[in-house]
Amino acid sequence: MERLQKVIARYGYTSRRKAEELIKKGKVMVNAQVITELGTKVDDNDVISIDSVIINTDIKHEYYLLNKPRSVISSVTDKEGRITVTDLIDTEARIYPIGRLDYDTTGLILLTNDGEFANHLMHPSFEVPKTYIAKIKGQLTKEDINALKHGVKIDNRKVKINRFKIRKKDLEKETCLVEITIVEGRNHIVKKIFRELHHDVIKLSRVGYAFLNLEGLKSGEYRKLTIKEIKKLYSIK
Ligand code: URA
């Protein structure tokens, strides 16, 4: 038996908090009876409906880790007909990416059809460290290094840099490879950090997401997450 709001969120209908609001408003029925009690528990045999639409609880949840290539869009469909991350995964399930990587960014992205899992990982209070390798124009100066150590202000909010490391300098080409770990999930955040320090990002790849990495996956390849990994991601606060 599981709490009603948790089941509604798990099947991707809405977040757990919004499900609670719907229950309180009397919009949720279990076995054709309106339920307004938040503690109500349900099991697989119960028929749940919201605004008289029955939730399909026969959905099997799937979880994937993809090594996204360049020139692939992090969405389910694209108006311009570009390849999307879901095109690369062979499944009938209606999966979607958890968060996004830019069109020209490569690397680690998770996909699922488990709404509660996705909401959990994307919630602002869930601080998942994400590691990127950025190839930037120019070399980091002492001032840049100092700024990265103390956090960089983007759109009036300071971004904490958990860790960074210069991986390689190419003095001839005037480029530098920097590994950087942050928990922030704002769009284009890594490019904005380096832009603030007057460096363009020429290439960007996400190589780490919490404890996950791209080991064994070439560009465009993917694998299913293990039960252990799913549980571990759920348990991170
Ligand atoms: N930061 C960026 O600038 N781009 C991404 O795709 C991800 C993080």
Boltz pocket constraint, residues with backbone or C-beta under 6 A from the ligand:
constraints:
  - pocket:
      binder: B
      contacts: [[A, 100], [A, 101], [A, 102], [A, 103], [A, 105], [A, 186], [A, 187], [A, 188], [A, 189], [A, 190], [A, 191], [A, 192], [A, 204]]
      max_distance: 6.0
